[in-house]
Amino acid sequence: MNAARLQVAATFGVILFVALILLSGFDRVSETRQSFARFVPDSFQVGAAKRLAAARLSEGDAGAAARFARLAVALDPLDPRGLSFLGVAVTLQGEGPRADAIFSVTERISRREPMTQIHFFERELASGDYAGAAGRLDAVLRAGKDNSVTQAMLSLLERSAEGRSALARRLSDSPRWADAYLRRTGAPTPDLRARAQILGRADGGIAVLGCEATLPMIGELARRNFRSDAEAIAARHCSEADPGGVLADAEFKNFGAEGPATAIGWRRYRTGDLRVTRLSGDEARIEIENRSSVTRLVISQPLAVDAGSYLVKAKVDGPGGQRVLAKIDCTTPSRPRASRQRIDREGQRVSAPDCDDAILSLWLRPGNGRVVIDRIELERVSP
């Protein structure tokens, strides 16, 4: 990303951040009834001025925002928030050097003012000072600010090798904000996968973080079917979550349990007319039953396999093996076509598409009785 695009992205982040931190709890009399302002104590007038400055910034009215911010600064010159609003307004008016001067004053008053750190983050990132930008991000996150703007800042750092290295050095210190980086279940998929690549590399400069820290990300990657990304993190940081084979939990030993061993493994689908249960006993087995009138999805798991032909086999205890169907898709399971091949005998031949989020699914045709499965196998076959 070039400097111009970085500046646009970061400026947008500043505006969004301002919209997110509109102040609350101040008396609004001087805001809603301007003629009463002289009767309101100065401390409340400062609050009203800051609220109005923030509101005008969120509307894109930099001129009005600057006027209210100047009022806030005049009433309380040592308040960093009012100065920061003025700095943002001046930035939007295209006065970069003046904004730098204002934010420099703000920083001398308080290094915990987020908008100041965001401003200098953009400047340092645009100039190639990735270590400095990572330090600014660290300051914002240490102040307890974890929202869409800080996530955007993280993403901007991740987009270059230098930024990722700087971020890795910060993460290696195990900062309190590590969770903000590792537990982002709502992060966009490209951002999540970029983080997985950083964490999964032995040469990335990040120390082993352990299962507790990385398990949420491993589970989220597996949920989105990015098996190879999840495996890479597991292999480096959480060996208990490493599936250790083409199929995870092929014999259902951990089916239905919780913890690292099930982070990459089978998901079951149950409704009122579909039952999927792990049977108790010496041998791990699952029992599936479909009382509906259509073929239903019963279990699935993400795969990390090359495109090509595979054979899916299952050890089925008792009758019903002819009712079980298998399929490999990208992203989301889809209903398989009827097949004469039996999964419990010669196996069913399936085709794996070329994608990073492949998923194997097992389906059960309608019929009387339950089907008991105690092992699933997947092997590559010649075209």
N, C-alpha and C positions, 0 to 999 in steps of 0.2 A: 504494500500500500504506500503511495507517495505521500509527501508532506501535506499537500492540499487536502487529500481525502482524509488523512488523519485528523486534520484540523476540523473538518466538517463533522466527522464522527464524534470527536471529543466535545465540540461545541454543542452538538445535539445532546450529548450526555449531560452537560452542565444544565441545559434548559430542563431536561427531564428530572434531574436531581432537584432543581429548585421547586418544580411542581410537586415533588414527593415530600419535601420537607416544609411545606407551608406551616407556619407556626400556629399553634392552638393554645387556648387558655388565656389569651390577653383580652382585656376589656375592649369591646368593639364600638363604644360610644363615639370615640373620636374618628373612627373609620366611617361609620354609617351616617353620622350627623356632624358634618364638619364645623358647623357653627358652635357646637358644644365643646370644641377642642380645647378652648382656653380654660374650661372648668375641670379638665381631666389632668391628673398628675403627670409630670414629665415621663415617669417610667412607663405609664400606660400609653402615652403618645408615641414613645419609641416603639412599643409593640405594634401599635396600629400602623405606624409608618413602614415597619418591616413587612407587615402582612400585605400592605398595599403594594410595596415594591415587588414582593414575590408574586402577587397576583398579576401585576402588569408584565413581569418577565414571562410568566406562563402564557400570557396572551401575545407575547412578541412585541410589546410596546416598550422599547428600550428607553425612549425619551422620558416617558412618565415614570418608569421604574427608577431611572437615575434621579429624578426630582425627589421621589419619596425616600430613596436611599440616602440622598444628601441630608434630608431632614432628620433621618434616623441617626446619621453620623453627627450632625450638629447637636442633637439632644444627648447623645452618648458616644463621644469620640473613641472610647476604649472598647466598644462592643464590636467584636470581629464579624458578627453576622451582618450588621448594617453595612460595614465596609465591603464585605464579600458581595452583597447584593449590588453595591455600586460598581465593584469590579466587573461583575457579570454584565451589567448594563453597558458599561464602557466598552467591554469586549464586543458586544453585539453592535455597538455603534462604529466598530472598525478601528478603535483607538488602542491598538495592541500595546505600544510602549507605556501608555498611561495606565492601562490595566495592569501591566507588570508592576508598575510602581505602587499601585493601590494594593495589590495582593502581597507585595513585599512587606508593606506596613502591616497588613493583616497577619502575615505569618510571624512577624516579630511579637505581635500581641498573643497569638495562640497558634500552635502547630496542629491543634486538633480541629481547626475549622475545615470541614470537608471540601467546600467549594474552592478554597485556596489551594489545597492539595490537587484537586482535579484540574485546576487551571495550569499549574506547573507540570502536572503529569502530561498534559497535552503538549506543552512546550518542549519538555525533555524527550518525549517520544518522537516528536517531529524532528528534533535535532539529532536523533540517534543515541541519546544518552539513556540506554535501556536500564542500567543500574539505578540511575536517578529516578526514572519513571517507576520502577519497581518499588523504590523507597517511598514514593508518594502514595502508591496504592497500598503499601503496607501501613502507612499512617492512617489512611481512610478506614481500612478494615480494622485496625486496632482501636479506632474510635467507636467501633460497634456498628458501622454502617455497612450493611449487606443487603443490597437491593439490585434492581435491574441495571443501575448505573455502574456499580462496582463490578457486576458481572460483565458489563460491556468493556470496562477497563481491563479486566482479566483477559477477555477475548482479544483485545487489541495487542496485548503483550504476547499472547500465544501465536500471533500470526507471523512471527519471524523467529528464526533460530536464536538470534541474540536476545530477543525478548523472553523466549522460553528458558534460556540459560539463566537470565537474571531472576526470573520467577522461581526456577528450581533452587537457586541459592537462598532465596527467602524461605521457601518451603522447608529446606533442609534444617532451618533453625526451629522447626516445629512451632510456628507462631500460633497464637490463640485463634486466629481466623482460618486455620487450615480447614475447618469444617465448611467454611463458605466456598472453598475450592472443591472439596471432595464430596459434598453431599448435595449437589445441585441436581435433584431429580427432574426439575423442570427446564434444565438447560437445553438449548437447541442441539440437535444431534451432531452437527459439525463441531461445535464447541466441546461437547462431551467427549467425542472421539479424539479431538486434539489433546485434551487433557489425559486421556487414556494412553496415548502414545508417549507423552512426557513421563507419566508414572511408570510405564512398562519398560522403559529403557534403563539398562544397567549403567549406561554412560551418561545419563541425564543429569547427574549431580544431586539427585534426591536420595536421601537415606531410606532404608527400609522402614515403612511406616506402620506395618502390622495390620492384622485383620480388622480390628475395631475401627480404625480410621478409613480403610479402603473398601470394606465390605459393601457399604451403600452404593458406591460407584460400580463395583463389580456386579451387584445385583441389578442396577439400573441398565448397565450395558447389556446384560443377559436378557433383561426384559424387552429391550429393543432388538434383540437377536444378534448383537454384535459379539459373537462368541469369541473370536480371536482376540479382540480388544480386551474382553473380560479375562480371558485366560492369561494374557500378557501381564496384567496387573496382579492376578492371583499368583502366578509363578514367581513374581518378584516380592510381593508384599504379604501374601496370605496363602500359604501352601495348602491350608485346609480347604480352600475353595477351588483348588485346581482339580478339574475333572479327571485328569490322568488317562484319557482315552478318547476315541472318536465320539462315543456316547458317554454322557455323564450318568452315573447311577444306573447302569444298564440292567442291574439285577434288583432294583427298587429297594435297596437296603435303607436308603434315607428318604424314601418317598413320603411326603406329607410332614416331614420334620422341619425344624427351623434351625438356622445357623449357617456357618460357612459352607458346610458340606452340601447344602441345597441351593446355594446362590446361583450355581450354573447347573441346571437339572430340569427335571420334569415339572410341567405345570398341568394341573388337572382342571377339567371343566365340568361343573356339576350344575344341574338344574333339577326341577321337580320330577322330570321323567328320565333323568340320566344320573346314574350313580357310579362313582369311582372311589374305591376304598382299598386301603392297604390291609391285607389279612394278617392277623397275629399268628405267631408260630415260629418254629425254628428256621424256616425258609421264608425270605421276603417275597411276597407276591401281591399283585393287585387284582381286584375283582371289579369288572365293569358290567354294567347292565343298562340297556337302552329300551325303555318302555314306550318311546314315541313311535311314530309311523315313518320317520325319515332317518337317514344316516346322520349320525351326530359325532362331533369332535369330542374325544375323550381326554387325550393327553398330547403334549407337544414339548419340544425342547429346541434351543438354538443349536446350530451346527457350524463348524468351521471346516468345510470340505471344498475341494476343487469341483468345478463343474464336470459332469459326466454321469455315468450309469452306476447305480448302486443296487445292492440286494438287501432287503430288509427281511429279517427272519425273527420269529418269536417262538418261545417255548410256551405252549398253551397246555394247561392241565385240564384234560377232559374235552368235551365237545365245544363247538362254537368258533373254532379258529377260522372257518371260512367266512365269518362275518366281519373279521378285522381287516381294515384297509390302511395302507400307508401312503404318504405323499411328502415330497420336499418342495417348498415354495420359497419365495423371497418375501420378507417382511411380515406377511399374514398368511395363516393356513387357509387353504381353499379345498373344497370338497373334491375328493378323488373320483375318478371314473370307476365303474365296476370292473373287476378283474377276475379272470379265471384262476390266476395264480393264488395259491394258499400261503399265507404268511407263516403258518405253522408246519409247512412241509418243505417244498422247494424254495419258498420265499417269494416275495413280490419284488419285481424289478421296477425301480423308480429312477427318474432323471433329476439330477441336481442342477439348477440353473447357476449362472455365473453372477454371484452377488455376495456382498459382505454380510448380509443379514438373513442367511438361509435358516429355515426352520423345518424340522421333521415333525409331522403330525400323524397320529393314529386315530382312526375313525371306526365306529361300530355301527353296522347295519342293524335295523330293527329285527326283532325276533324274540322268541321265548327263551328264558333262561339266562344265566349269568356266564360270563367268560372269565377264566382265571389265567393270568399271564405272569410268569415268573422270570422272564429274561427277554431282552430285545437285543438283536445284533444288527450291525450295519457294516457292510464290506463293499469295497470297490470292485467292479467287474468290468470286463472288456466290453467295448461297444457292440 
